[in-house]
Amino acid sequence: MKVSPDHFSKPIAKEGMPFILISLGILAGSVYLLGPAGGIFTVIPVFVINFFRNPTRQVPPGEKTIVSPADGKIVRVEHDDRGRMQVSIFMNVFDVHLNRIPIKGIVKGIAYHPGKFLNADMDKASLENERNTLVIETQGKQEIRMTQVAGLIARRIVCYAEVNDLLESGVIFGLIRFGSRVDLDLPGDSEIRVSMGDRVRGGESVIGYISS
């Protein structure tokens, strides 16, 4: 990847530091101008720090295990007209927004698509919104596609993975700011272990298992 191994080793993602400093500046300026009443702006740095937090996760073992690429709520579990299994995770502004590799494999392709900024919990957001897709070939030569989808508020997709990277399951490869969605395009015979409305944790919750 285009980052050092320790890039995501801190409890707060480095990408959040400029926003944290700005929010602290706003708080300091408010207290200076308004006195104790300015303390109400404490909510801003608290929100920003919460958004960019990087909690420790225990990645479940197994070459066939598909782990969640993001924190959030399952908003889609169905086969498409090609027979592929589609699983979508919606991240609200209070979820961790770091994205993780769902299964060990080689990045065979990366495609960025400019687009709209519709509410990310809408199905058409997967086709019309700004998005970035990684094509991963598993050790069993299965193909998995993972798409980072920008949302109504999200205005920046960050992806540090590169073509030909061999990445372990659960590895953080990027993030989306602020409120978004991640779509998984899986082999049709995958064994899915999540249902609509389930809450999942990136790098820790099991989405399911591939057949080979």
Buried (B, 14 or more C-beta within 10 A) or exposed (E): BEEEEEBBEEEBBBBBEEBBEEBBEBBEEBBEEEEEEBEEBBEBBEBBBBBBBBEEBEBBEBBBBBBBBBBBBBBBBEEEEEEBBBBBBBBBBEBBBBBBBBBBBBBBEBEEBEBEBBBBBBBEBBEBBBBBBBBBBBBEEBBBBBBBBBBBBBBEBBBBBEEEBEBEBBBBBBBBBBBBBBBBBBBEEBBBEBEEEBEBBBBBBBBBBBEE
